Amino acid sequence: MGSRMRKIGWAAVLLTCTSAYGALHLKVNSVKSEVRQAERRIVALREQKLMLETEFETRANQQQLANWNEVDFGYQAPTAKQFLEGERQLAQFGTPRAKGAPEPITVAHAPVETEESIFPAMVSPITGKAIAAEVPRDNPPKPIARENLSARLMRPAQRVEIGPIAGGAE
């Protein structure tokens, strides 16, 4: 009877320890989960802080640019009068010119042909002479012809002496 009670006692102790371990394990996992959530929140708050700092600096720069434009350059922000209210105002731009109205100003122009080089000659500051001769327009230089791969492969091999280069006997 005594040994049977002892076995039941050990089983009860083992069951108590196992349940205590299970409860402790669940508590540790819940604390780990809370720590992870706190870390994620910290990262999100840091990103939000960085975004707000960037926005603040951008707005400060925009205000500084607006001040410079207004004071230094005389620029002003567009007003409501500069924009069209609707299709009717847009259609007024397409009306024919009245009698006696001046011709519209055209800003397009044809390129002017000159005999000079496109780029000015480079002049040495020491001698005052041109460093390189300019290329005449009527006789442009010919591009260097490159051999294709088959022509290079069919070319006979060239012999190169390496004695003097490698320090060998001449």
N, C-alpha and C positions, 0 to 999 in steps of 0.2 A: 504494500500500500504506500509506503514511504517513497519508493522509487517512482511509483506512478505519479505521485504528487510532485515530485521533483521534476519529472518530465513535463507535466502540465505547467509548472512554474517557469521553466526555461522557455517553453513555447509562448507563454504570456509575455515574458521579458522580450523575447525576439519579436513578437508581434508589436509590442509597444515601441521598441527601437525602430522597427521598419516604418511604422506609421509616423513617428517623430521625424525620421529621415525624409519621408515623402512630403510631410508638411514643410520642413525646412527647404527642401528642393523647390517646391512650388513658390515659397516666399522669395528665394534667391532669384528664380526666373522672373517673378513679377518685378523685383527691384531692377534687374537687368533691363527689362522692357521699359521701365520708367526712365532709366538712364539713357537708353537709346532714343526715346522720344524727346528727352530734354536736349540731347546732342543735335538731333534733327531740327528742333526749334531754334537752337543757338545758330546753326548754320543758316537757316532761313532768315533769322533776324539780321545776321551779318550781311547776307546778300541784299536784303531790303535796305539796310543802312547804307551799303555801297551804292545802291541804285539812287537813293535819296541824296547822297552826297554828290553823285554825278549830276543829277538833275539840278541841284542847287548851284553847282559850279557852272553848269551850262546856262542857266537862267541869269546868273551874275555876269557871265561873259556876253550874253545877248544884250543885257542892259548896258554894259560897257560899250559894246559895238553900236548900240542905238545912240548913246551919248556922243561917241566919236562921229558917227554919221551926221548927227544934227549939228554939233558944234563945229567940228573941224571941216567937214565936207559940205554942210548945208543941205543934206538929204533930209527928207521928211517921209514919214510913213504914209502910205496911200490913204486917201479919204474916201468916203462913200460917193462923192461926186465923180470920182474917176471911173466908176464902174457903170455898166449898162444895167438898166432896170428890167429890160425884157426884149422880146423879139422886135418890137416896133422901133426902139432906138437903134438896134442893130440894122434894121432895114433902112433907116435914114442914111446910113453910110453908103448905101448902094444907089442913091438917087443920082440922076445925071447932072452934070455941071450946068450951072446957069449960064445964060448968054454973057459973054465978056469976062467969064471967070478965067483966071490964069491956068496954064497947063500944069498938071501935077508934076512935082519934082521927082525925077528918076535918080536913083543912086547907083544903079548898076553901070559898069563901064567895061569896055573891052581892054584886054591887056595891051600895053604899049610895047611895040617891037623896038628894041634898042640893039645897037651893035656892040655895046659893052658886054663884058662878062657879067654873069649874075652876081658873082661874089667879087668884092674888091680885091685887088692884088695885095698880098701880104708884103709889107715893107719892113726891112730890118731897121730898128731904131738906131743902130750904130752907123751903118753905111748909108741909109736912105734909099737903097736900091731894092728892087723886088727880089724876094727870096727865091721864088720859083716862077718860071715862065708860065703865063696863062695859056690855057688850051684854046686854040682858035675854034670858033663855032662851025666854020665850014669844013674843017677836017678834024673830027673828033678822034680820039685815040681808039685803036681797035682793042677789043677785049682779048685777054690772053686765052688762047685755045687750050683746053685741057683734053688730054687723051682719055678715051673711054677705057673701061676695064679690060676689054678684049685686046685692045692695041697694046696696053701695058704688059699683059701676060704674054703676048707673042713677041715682044721685044727681047733680043738676046741679053743675057746677063752681062753686067759690067764688072770688070775686075778692079778692085780697090786695094791698093797696098796699105797694109796696116803696120808695117815694120817701123817707120819713123814715128807713127802715132803711139804705138804701144811701147816704144823705147827699145825696140829690137835692133839688131845689127842692120846697117845700111848696105 
